[in-house]
Amino acid sequence: MATTIDDKKERTYVLVAVAEQLEGEERRQCLRQALVAAIAIANEEDRAHALAAVAGQLEGEERRQCLRQALAAATAAPSSGGYHRHRSLVAH
């Protein structure tokens, strides 16, 4: 099960991939777990990417909130990736 994956970044991406294949309440639960895992990622840049991936599967206000969190993490991240870091967030 994806929830047994210790690496929060990997867990987020696995849960997002699984959620893409689900519908209804199962999909919502899977995305909630992905969001919890993404928020728990310590590295700001990794957290920003993971949150953007989750946001891509959400709708409405949930999506906007998740994107705001991704933007906050991206702007808090040290400027090592510059253009490429912000460009990859836009791609999600």
N, CA, C and O atoms as a DFTB+ gen file, in Angstrom:
368 C
 N C O
     1  1       0.837      -1.184       0.000
     2  2       0.000       0.000       0.000
     3  2       0.880       1.245       0.000
     4  3       1.939       1.262       0.626
     5  1       0.442       2.279      -0.698
     6  2       1.230       3.501      -0.848
     7  2       1.509       4.186       0.484
     8  3       2.524       4.868       0.624
     9  1       0.637       4.019       1.450
    10  2       0.826       4.691       2.735
    11  2       1.969       4.093       3.538
    12  3       2.373       4.673       4.546
    13  1       2.501       2.952       3.123
    14  2       3.643       2.365       3.819
    15  2       4.973       2.863       3.252
    16  3       6.032       2.502       3.766
    17  1       4.935       3.671       2.220
    18  2       6.152       4.236       1.641
    19  2       6.651       5.327       2.584
    20  3       5.940       6.296       2.851
    21  1       7.872       5.167       3.084
    22  2       8.407       6.115       4.064
    23  2       8.753       7.472       3.464
    24  3       8.525       8.503       4.096
    25  1       9.294       7.482       2.271
    26  2       9.695       8.735       1.627
    27  2       8.444       9.518       1.234
    28  3       7.677       9.089       0.372
    29  1       8.247      10.663       1.871
    30  2       7.017      11.436       1.660
    31  2       6.867      11.921       0.224
    32  3       5.759      11.961      -0.311
    33  1       7.975      12.284      -0.391
    34  2       7.934      12.737      -1.781
    35  2       7.469      11.600      -2.695
    36  3       6.577      11.782      -3.524
    37  1       8.080      10.438      -2.535
    38  2       7.708       9.282      -3.350
    39  2       6.259       8.887      -3.085
    40  3       5.510       8.578      -4.011
    41  1       5.872       8.901      -1.802
    42  2       4.492       8.557      -1.437
    43  2       3.499       9.494      -2.125
    44  3       2.472       9.049      -2.638
    45  1       3.809      10.787      -2.133
    46  2       2.918      11.755      -2.779
    47  2       2.698      11.403      -4.239
    48  3       1.559      11.338      -4.704
    49  1       3.788      11.175      -4.963
    50  2       3.667      10.899      -6.394
    51  2       2.965       9.578      -6.681
    52  3       2.226       9.469      -7.659
    53  1       3.188       8.576      -5.839
    54  2       2.489       7.292      -6.015
    55  2       0.995       7.486      -5.775
    56  3       0.170       6.987      -6.540
    57  1       0.650       8.207      -4.717
    58  2      -0.765       8.439      -4.420
    59  2      -1.448       9.253      -5.511
    60  3      -2.602       8.984      -5.845
    61  1      -0.760      10.241      -6.071
    62  2      -1.327      11.018      -7.180
    63  2      -1.571      10.106      -8.382
    64  3      -2.615      10.195      -9.029
    65  1      -0.617       9.235      -8.680
    66  2      -0.772       8.308      -9.808
    67  2      -1.942       7.355      -9.584
    68  3      -2.698       7.070     -10.512
    69  1      -2.092       6.866      -8.364
    70  2      -3.211       5.967      -8.040
    71  2      -4.526       6.733      -8.138
    72  3      -5.500       6.220      -8.688
    73  1      -4.564       7.953      -7.610
    74  2      -5.794       8.754      -7.631
    75  2      -6.292       8.991      -9.052
    76  3      -7.499       9.063      -9.286
    77  1      -5.368       9.111      -9.995
    78  2      -5.760       9.322     -11.392
    79  2      -6.599       8.162     -11.921
    80  3      -7.359       8.330     -12.875
    81  1      -6.467       6.995     -11.312
    82  2      -7.176       5.805     -11.765
    83  2      -8.462       5.543     -10.985
    84  3      -9.212       4.623     -11.312
    85  1      -8.712       6.340      -9.967
    86  2      -9.874       6.129      -9.098
    87  2     -10.969       7.147      -9.387
    88  3     -10.767       8.111     -10.126
    89  1     -12.122       6.911      -8.794
    90  2     -13.250       7.839      -8.903
    91  2     -13.887       8.037      -7.536
    92  3     -13.655       7.261      -6.609
    93  1     -14.671       9.060      -7.428
    94  2     -15.495       9.297      -6.250
    95  2     -14.723       9.432      -4.951
    96  3     -13.664      10.056      -4.889
    97  1     -15.292       8.822      -3.909
    98  2     -14.728       8.953      -2.562
    99  2     -13.334       8.349      -2.460
   100  3     -12.483       8.880      -1.747
   101  1     -13.089       7.252      -3.160
   102  2     -11.744       6.652      -3.136
   103  2     -10.707       7.627      -3.682
   104  3      -9.610       7.747      -3.135
   105  1     -11.052       8.311      -4.745
   106  2     -10.149       9.311      -5.335
   107  2      -9.892      10.447      -4.340
   108  3      -8.747      10.852      -4.137
   109  1     -10.947      10.949      -3.732
   110  2     -10.812      12.050      -2.767
   111  2      -9.930      11.643      -1.584
   112  3      -9.071      12.414      -1.154
   113  1     -10.143      10.433      -1.061
   114  2      -9.325       9.955       0.061
   115  2      -7.854       9.828      -0.343
   116  3      -6.961      10.203       0.417
   117  1      -7.619       9.313      -1.507
   118  2      -6.257       9.140      -1.997
   119  2      -5.568      10.505      -2.159
   120  3      -4.403      10.667      -1.797
   121  1      -6.296      11.470      -2.700
   122  2      -5.721      12.809      -2.863
   123  2      -5.500      13.497      -1.516
   124  3      -4.546      14.260      -1.362
   125  1      -6.370      13.235      -0.543
   126  2      -6.151      13.788       0.800
   127  2      -4.859      13.246       1.392
   128  3      -4.080      13.989       1.988
   129  1      -4.637      11.944       1.224
   130  2      -3.404      11.329       1.720
   131  2      -2.191      11.898       0.987
   132  3      -1.147      12.132       1.597
   133  1      -2.326      12.119      -0.315
   134  2      -1.226      12.703      -1.094
   135  2      -0.926      14.112      -0.613
   136  3       0.238      14.501      -0.519
   137  1      -1.957      14.875      -0.309
   138  2      -1.769      16.238       0.178
   139  2      -1.068      16.252       1.534
   140  3      -0.164      17.055       1.763
   141  1      -1.485      15.365       2.426
   142  2      -0.839      15.267       3.742
   143  2       0.639      14.924       3.579
   144  3       1.493      15.514       4.241
   145  1       0.938      13.976       2.705
   146  2       2.333      13.589       2.471
   147  2       3.124      14.753       1.868
   148  3       4.260      15.006       2.269
   149  1       2.533      15.451       0.917
   150  2       3.226      16.569       0.260
   151  2       3.534      17.688       1.254
   152  3       4.633      18.242       1.243
   153  1       2.588      18.015       2.096
   154  2       2.788      19.081       3.082
   155  2       3.901      18.717       4.058
   156  3       4.589      19.600       4.572
   157  1       4.081      17.435       4.314
   158  2       5.089      16.982       5.283
   159  2       6.507      16.930       4.713
   160  3       7.451      16.651       5.451
   161  1       6.672      17.192       3.423
   162  2       8.007      17.167       2.816
   163  2       8.807      18.351       3.341
   164  3       8.361      19.494       3.245
   165  1       9.977      18.084       3.892
   166  2      10.779      19.131       4.525
   167  2      11.413      20.089       3.516
   168  3      11.442      21.296       3.753
   169  1      11.913      19.578       2.415
   170  2      12.583      20.405       1.410
   171  2      11.545      21.240       0.658
   172  3      10.614      20.696       0.065
   173  1      11.712      22.556       0.687
   174  2      10.713      23.459       0.100
   175  2      10.515      23.222      -1.393
   176  3       9.384      23.216      -1.878
   177  1      11.605      23.028      -2.116
   178  2      11.489      22.824      -3.565
   179  2      10.753      21.525      -3.877
   180  3       9.876      21.496      -4.740
   181  1      11.108      20.457      -3.178
   182  2      10.419      19.173      -3.365
   183  2       8.950      19.292      -2.966
   184  3       8.070      18.746      -3.632
   185  1       8.694      20.018      -1.863
   186  2       7.310      20.211      -1.409
   187  2       6.511      20.984      -2.455
   188  3       5.357      20.649      -2.724
   189  1       7.113      22.014      -3.045
   190  2       6.430      22.814      -4.069
   191  2       6.043      21.948      -5.265
   192  3       4.919      22.035      -5.760
   193  1       6.963      21.120      -5.725
   194  2       6.680      20.236      -6.864
   195  2       5.580      19.234      -6.521
   196  3       4.667      19.012      -7.316
   197  1       5.670      18.636      -5.346
   198  2       4.685      17.642      -4.932
   199  2       3.298      18.271      -4.789
   200  3       2.300      17.687      -5.212
   201  1       3.241      19.456      -4.196
   202  2       1.951      20.143      -4.053
   203  2       1.370      20.508      -5.413
   204  3       0.157      20.426      -5.610
   205  1       2.213      20.904      -6.342
   206  2       1.740      21.218      -7.690
   207  2       1.171      19.965      -8.359
   208  3       0.178      20.043      -9.081
   209  1       1.799      18.812      -8.119
   210  2       1.293      17.555      -8.683
   211  2      -0.075      17.216      -8.102
   212  3      -0.975      16.793      -8.828
   213  1      -0.227      17.400      -6.802
   214  2      -1.518      17.133      -6.165
   215  2      -2.564      18.118      -6.687
   216  3      -3.686      17.726      -7.007
   217  1      -2.197      19.383      -6.770
   218  2      -3.135      20.413      -7.230
   219  2      -3.675      20.100      -8.620
   220  3      -4.825      20.412      -8.931
   221  1      -2.848      19.489      -9.446
   222  2      -3.280      19.136     -10.790
   223  2      -4.433      18.155     -10.824
   224  3      -5.092      18.009     -11.854
   225  1      -4.686      17.482      -9.718
   226  2      -5.774      16.509      -9.633
   227  2      -6.987      17.043      -8.866
   228  3      -8.026      16.386      -8.797
   229  1      -6.845      18.223      -8.300
   230  2      -7.926      18.813      -7.510
   231  2      -8.736      19.784      -8.352
   232  3      -8.359      20.111      -9.477
   233  1      -9.839      20.236      -7.805
   234  2     -10.696      21.201      -8.488
   235  2     -11.081      22.329      -7.534
   236  3     -10.986      22.192      -6.314
   237  1     -11.506      23.415      -8.100
   238  2     -12.080      24.513      -7.346
   239  2     -11.176      25.082      -6.270
   240  3      -9.977      25.278      -6.472
   241  1     -11.787      25.342      -5.110
   242  2     -11.073      25.974      -4.004
   243  2      -9.946      25.098      -3.466
   244  3      -8.903      25.615      -3.065
   245  1     -10.141      23.791      -3.451
   246  2      -9.066      22.891      -2.997
   247  2      -7.832      23.067      -3.874
   248  3      -6.708      23.108      -3.373
   249  1      -8.041      23.172      -5.170
   250  2      -6.927      23.358      -6.107
   251  2      -6.230      24.694      -5.852
   252  3      -5.002      24.757      -5.804
   253  1      -7.009      25.754      -5.689
   254  2      -6.426      27.085      -5.443
   255  2      -5.608      27.096      -4.149
   256  3      -4.512      27.656      -4.113
   257  1      -6.134      26.482      -3.093
   258  2      -5.408      26.438      -1.822
   259  2      -4.105      25.656      -1.957
   260  3      -3.068      26.061      -1.433
   261  1      -4.170      24.548      -2.654
   262  2      -2.984      23.722      -2.841
   263  2      -1.935      24.473      -3.667
   264  3      -0.744      24.405      -3.364
   265  1      -2.367      25.177      -4.694
   266  2      -1.437      25.965      -5.514
   267  2      -0.824      27.111      -4.713
   268  3       0.343      27.450      -4.909
   269  1      -1.602      27.707      -3.817
   270  2      -1.042      28.761      -2.951
   271  2       0.051      28.189      -2.058
   272  3       1.085      28.824      -1.848
   273  1      -0.178      26.993      -1.536
   274  2       0.839      26.343      -0.703
   275  2       2.078      26.015      -1.533
   276  3       3.204      26.167      -1.058
   277  1       1.873      25.568      -2.765
   278  2       3.000      25.260      -3.650
   279  2       3.803      26.524      -3.943
   280  3       5.034      26.500      -3.936
   281  1       3.109      27.612      -4.197
   282  2       3.788      28.878      -4.464
   283  2       4.561      29.351      -3.237
   284  3       5.690      29.826      -3.362
   285  1       3.973      29.226      -2.070
   286  2       4.659      29.620      -0.838
   287  2       5.922      28.794      -0.637
   288  3       6.960      29.333      -0.252
   289  1       5.844      27.498      -0.892
   290  2       7.021      26.637      -0.755
   291  2       8.070      26.991      -1.796
   292  3       9.265      27.002      -1.498
   293  1       7.629      27.282      -3.017
   294  2       8.568      27.615      -4.090
   295  2       9.300      28.922      -3.803
   296  3      10.495      29.041      -4.076
   297  1       8.594      29.887      -3.260
   298  2       9.241      31.170      -2.982
   299  2      10.110      31.105      -1.732
   300  3      11.001      31.935      -1.555
   301  1       9.859      30.125      -0.863
   302  2      10.682      29.947       0.331
   303  2      11.938      29.131       0.042
   304  3      12.902      29.173       0.806
   305  1      11.922      28.386      -1.066
   306  2      13.055      27.517      -1.403
   307  2      14.271      28.356      -1.776
   308  3      14.133      29.410      -2.397
   309  1      15.467      27.889      -1.398
   310  2      16.691      28.586      -1.816
   311  2      16.737      28.681      -3.339
   312  3      16.271      27.776      -4.031
   313  1      17.275      29.727      -3.844
   314  2      17.276      29.985      -5.284
   315  2      18.387      29.231      -5.994
   316  3      19.350      29.833      -6.468
   317  1      18.250      27.905      -6.065
   318  2      19.248      27.118      -6.788
   319  2      18.768      26.794      -8.189
   320  3      19.571      26.698      -9.117
   321  1      17.443      26.623      -8.349
   322  2      16.920      26.244      -9.647
   323  2      16.405      27.412     -10.449
   324  3      16.222      27.304     -11.662
   325  1      16.170      28.531      -9.785
   326  2      15.723      29.738     -10.462
   327  2      14.611      29.502     -11.456
   328  3      13.533      29.017     -11.112
   329  1      14.894      29.852     -12.689
   330  2      13.918      29.784     -13.770
   331  2      13.326      28.387     -13.906
   332  3      12.110      28.247     -14.041
   333  1      14.151      27.364     -13.873
   334  2      13.669      26.010     -14.095
   335  2      12.717      25.557     -12.990
   336  3      11.753      24.842     -13.263
   337  1      12.974      25.964     -11.750
   338  2      12.102      25.585     -10.636
   339  2      10.714      26.164     -10.843
   340  3       9.719      25.451     -10.716
   341  1      10.638      27.442     -11.159
   342  2       9.345      28.090     -11.331
   343  2       8.662      27.618     -12.600
   344  3       7.437      27.506     -12.634
   345  1       9.424      27.340     -13.635
   346  2       8.877      26.850     -14.900
   347  2       8.213      25.488     -14.686
   348  3       7.144      25.228     -15.238
   349  1       8.833      24.629     -13.899
   350  2       8.258      23.301     -13.692
   351  2       6.966      23.379     -12.893
   352  3       6.083      22.543     -13.082
   353  1       6.831      24.348     -12.016
   354  2       5.575      24.507     -11.287
   355  2       4.454      24.924     -12.232
   356  3       3.319      24.469     -12.093
   357  1       4.773      25.786     -13.190
   358  2       3.776      26.231     -14.153
   359  2       3.305      25.060     -15.013
   360  3       2.141      25.014     -15.410
   361  1       4.193      24.120     -15.302
   362  2       3.850      22.974     -16.130
   363  2       2.808      22.086     -15.472
   364  3       2.061      21.396     -16.165
   365  1       2.745      22.090     -14.142
   366  2       1.771      21.251     -13.446
   367  2       0.446      21.942     -13.502
   368  3      -0.542      21.425     -12.979
